[in-house]
Amino acid sequence: MNDTEAFELAREAGLRTHHFYGGLHLRHHKKISCRTRVERPPLPEQLTVPLNQYAGETAEAVVRPGDRVLKGEVIGRCQSCAAAHAPVSGTVEALREVPSATQPGIQTPAVVIRPDGREQWVPREAIADWRAASPRQLIERIRSGGIAGLGGAVFPSHIKAAAARERRVHTLILNGAECEPYISCDEMLMREQPANIVLGARILRRAVGAERVVIAIEDQMGAVQAALEEAVNAARCESITVVRVSTIYPEGGERQLIQVLTGLEVPAGGLPADIGLVCYNVATAAAAAAAVTQGTPLIERYVTVTGSGVAEPRNLLALVGTPLAHLVEACGGYLPGAARLVVGGPMMGFPVASDAVPVTKGVNCVLVLTSQDISTSQTEMPCIRCGECARVCPARLLPQQLHLQVTNRLWDQARDYGLSACIECGCCDFVCPSHIPLASRFREGKTELRNRAGKARAAARARQRFESREARLAREERERAEGLARRREQMRDRTQRQKDVQAAIERAGRRRQTDGEPDDT
Amino acid sequence: MLTATTMLTLLGLLSGLGLGFAAIRFRVDSDPLTDRIDALLPQTQCAQCGYPGCRPYAAAVAAGDADINQCPPGGADTVRALADLLGREPIPLNPENGSEKPLRAAVIDEQRCIGCTLCIQACPVDAIVGAARLMHTVITAECTGCDLCLPPCPVDCIDMVEPETRPSAGAAAGLFTGATAALSP
């Protein structure tokens, strides 16, 4: 199948559902956090807003300690990442480095704000009628609102939208398939704010220039479909379809969801836009709607606080910058036996060392595990090459082979075997009878591959610059030599000319002598 | 007997002619082995190997004049890659050429720079911009960290600094959420 065919076939997204390779049926553990309505926790004493919220550029702080900020004021400006806004009105206390919640081992600069409790908003500019606004205006508003992918990757939404527009995508997919166990923030959002999501879907559709919208939800989400369909009907928008997909982990992965909806695979190393699709999380759509129609920047998000180590698991509407400890406290605090704090779900989340880490735009879940959950009965044993991992790998890789290559540092082989296509879903870990932490090894390997590719690019540039410098030096040398030769030539010419003149004078003199002689006689 | 000898001689002559023609007609000017060795070198152009750049060193290795362990910026990885390519055993780096160091980039102290242009002339990749009696600066992205700008500087205003590196996500390797026990189907 060629690219244009796939591009056209993808127009049928959501009409039928398909399957992706591998995956797992996992226990959900979602209901425990869906029993109470989502509320805002009390205002914390201090908020720490990280200026780097995704694996990319860091925003530049535009406030200084002592400055007073209003709620929604820009505190971090950025060219290619989403801007950071003050989540409350108050005073900037400090600028300091904090550990990142979603990128383990990384420190990011952050703005510490002490709220004054007055919740004074910065003047907000809403777009009165988004239908009349140009897509460019909508994308600009999404940018100034600091909207980024709330599914966890926190990729700046305006960049995605602009790229999708350029590639002339035909279908917008809203990802509500929250497949990882325990996490329920998107489900609660779809239950409580279906109208905002549908509004966001329409705005994003206009921004990216798509014809259709498919909202994908899981078949276990109960009343969500009815709520969304009601909202779609109320908006009288026929181009939006709500599709239920069967719950198999990791169906919420962008590539897997696209495969389920279209039966097509996004090319390795390519983007969904290659087959005419663009994918946003449902929460991102709701945030985009708020940014466009109310001028409200992205300063808060739904966060699931759950796990067997927390007293009252639930979802909270948390301000960006709230310490995780504050959220756990709002849920009744830790239970005895709580042993590990994880940001994200149990499959793809990262353990964090401290609960002082602040919420970022990418924190969808705070999971508190007890010592029972993380019992160390599993010790790593050698790979027996049973191939279970290859059977469940949704990216259709060969984890046992990649593991061999990564542990033996055979990077070129690992690259050829498609290590970069690993989505780090952890399915291979889960089924490994030898309890090998494959996904974290692959994560490390992917970083190594990226670094090596970067080095190779830098070397190629350096080679090119060295060679062009050598060429330039050689040219200059040649030109200098030529110049010298020319001058020498001229010099010779001059002496020659002088000689010629001299000779002519002498000749003339001689002639005068010979000519004059007869006169004299 | 005579026929066989004649045939074989003719065959030999023909093949010789063919090969001789091919050697002249399809002559490869640049040595492909040099290219392949050059591709494995880090292109720092630091001359620590004793040759005036990576390509001359590659040519020397290809010709058998230099050993494969003379590139400190490439370190053990490069030695291994070269050993793989040339079918030799990896050997430790030659300490006479220097030791493996983390990648650094030159930074010019703008207060002290007198604008003498000596570093600009020394830079093998043209990563320093400036003009006579005007402040110079390093294009960090293009700097290979070769240290060649340090000796000519008359006021010692160039420092080699390690760029701010983001620790890899692999720093978390071994940290495993460990929650899978709670998820068994």
Boltz contact constraints between the chains, C-beta under 6 A:
constraints:
  - contact:
      token1: [A, 25]
      token2: [B, 185]
      max_distance: 6.0
  - contact:
      token1: [A, 26]
      token2: [B, 183]
      max_distance: 6.0
  - contact:
      token1: [A, 27]
      token2: [B, 183]
      max_distance: 6.0
  - contact:
      token1: [A, 104]
      token2: [B, 172]
      max_distance: 6.0
  - contact:
      token1: [A, 105]
      token2: [B, 167]
      max_distance: 6.0
  - contact:
      token1: [A, 105]
      token2: [B, 171]
      max_distance: 6.0
  - contact:
      token1: [A, 105]
      token2: [B, 172]
      max_distance: 6.0
  - contact:
      token1: [A, 106]
      token2: [B, 166]
      max_distance: 6.0
  - contact:
      token1: [A, 181]
      token2: [B, 183]
      max_distance: 6.0
  - contact:
      token1: [A, 342]
      token2: [B, 177]
      max_distance: 6.0
  - contact:
      token1: [A, 346]
      token2: [B, 177]
      max_distance: 6.0
  - contact:
      token1: [A, 346]
      token2: [B, 179]
      max_distance: 6.0
  - contact:
      token1: [A, 349]
      token2: [B, 177]
      max_distance: 6.0
  - contact:
      token1: [A, 351]
      token2: [B, 175]
      max_distance: 6.0
  - contact:
      token1: [A, 351]
      token2: [B, 177]
      max_distance: 6.0
  - contact:
      token1: [A, 369]
      token2: [B, 179]
      max_distance: 6.0
  - contact:
      token1: [A, 373]
      token2: [B, 179]
      max_distance: 6.0
  - contact:
      token1: [A, 373]
      token2: [B, 181]
      max_distance: 6.0
  - contact:
      token1: [A, 373]
      token2: [B, 182]
      max_distance: 6.0
  - contact:
      token1: [A, 374]
      token2: [B, 178]
      max_distance: 6.0
  - contact:
      token1: [A, 375]
      token2: [B, 181]
      max_distance: 6.0
  - contact:
      token1: [A, 430]
      token2: [B, 180]
      max_distance: 6.0
  - contact:
      token1: [A, 437]
      token2: [B, 176]
      max_distance: 6.0
  - contact:
      token1: [A, 440]
      token2: [B, 173]
      max_distance: 6.0
  - contact:
      token1: [A, 440]
      token2: [B, 176]
      max_distance: 6.0
  - contact:
      token1: [A, 443]
      token2: [B, 169]
      max_distance: 6.0
  - contact:
      token1: [A, 444]
      token2: [B, 170]
      max_distance: 6.0
  - contact:
      token1: [A, 444]
      token2: [B, 173]
      max_distance: 6.0
  - contact:
      token1: [A, 447]
      token2: [B, 168]
      max_distance: 6.0
  - contact:
      token1: [A, 447]
      token2: [B, 169]
      max_distance: 6.0
  - contact:
      token1: [A, 447]
      token2: [B, 170]
      max_distance: 6.0
  - contact:
      token1: [A, 459]
      token2: [B, 42]
      max_distance: 6.0
  - contact:
      token1: [A, 459]
      token2: [B, 43]
      max_distance: 6.0
  - contact:
      token1: [A, 462]
      token2: [B, 43]
      max_distance: 6.0
  - contact:
      token1: [A, 462]
      token2: [B, 125]
      max_distance: 6.0
  - contact:
      token1: [A, 462]
      token2: [B, 144]
      max_distance: 6.0
  - contact:
      token1: [A, 463]
      token2: [B, 43]
      max_distance: 6.0
  - contact:
      token1: [A, 465]
      token2: [B, 125]
      max_distance: 6.0
  - contact:
      token1: [A, 465]
      token2: [B, 126]
      max_distance: 6.0
  - contact:
      token1: [A, 466]
      token2: [B, 45]
      max_distance: 6.0
  - contact:
      token1: [A, 466]
      token2: [B, 124]
      max_distance: 6.0
  - contact:
      token1: [A, 466]
      token2: [B, 125]
      max_distance: 6.0
  - contact:
      token1: [A, 469]
      token2: [B, 126]
      max_distance: 6.0
